[in-house]
Amino acid sequence: MTTLSPENSLSARRSASFILGLHPYVRTEAWKFLTGYYSWQSSQDERLIVDSKRRKNYEGLCHMYKKIQPLLENMHRNFTETRNNIAYDIQKLYDKDPMGNVVINKKKLEKILLLSYVCNTQAEYQHGFHEMVLLFQLMVEHDHEIFWLFQFFLQKTEHSCVINIGVSKNLDMLNRLISFLDPLFAEHLKGKGAGTVQSLFPWFCFYFQSAFKSFEDVWRLWEVLLTGKPCRNFQVLVAYSLLQMVRQQALLESMSGDAILLACNRLIDLDADQLISDACVVYAELFQKEVPQALKDFFL
């Protein structure tokens, strides 16, 4: 990379995880660059300063939360309801590895999710956030790192996993994509398979976690989403690729919407690299055609 111009070198670094994937030994640090926690151009000394600031800002938010917590409990019914939902979701998490060792700090997880709910007005707590933050907890050590990585991840992916911001847009564009690339399947989904696409919202809310056989595969896909390569909103191309896995059966058996949804829910233990490759093929196919402006604006 040292032989490249500064601009091309930066582009190459950002694309590296898309092309090759990240080695587990560098994932923790690399994610801080991919999410924007650190600048790509920063020096080691500058990163130490940034990390210190992020720690102090996080501690300041925690202090503020403690001061206003009684007010939230007394004046805002939504706060109590959300806190109960977070506690319920976290208790369902299995917190031990195969050897019986505790690997998840549920109290820490609850604290970070509550703080995120209070501080991030764009992304109110929703079912699925607890599993996303869990993956950050497994990746990095300190509370402030977990908190900020989650916030930056939401921003970098344009809040596309948030129900009241990005999920409905994803579903709309998935419908448009199917209609454009696969009119026959689109016709079936509008008829006997009606309601299927709208029922696939958990794919986007959980960023496809249930489809993979390991956390490594989940991280692999998320790293692609963070690079913005080969396009924006790559998650919709991933969803289209998943639907194509059940397409033939759905058409041959003239499956109903509920039956198609059940078949989609059975798509588990997938390989991330293969799914990414399939979605890239869809991207290449899409832009060999005269793409409708709405799709072009969404992906480019």
Order of alpha helices (4+ residues) and beta strands (2+ residues): alpha-alpha-alpha-alpha-alpha-alpha-alpha-alpha-alpha-alpha-alpha-alpha-alpha-alpha-alpha
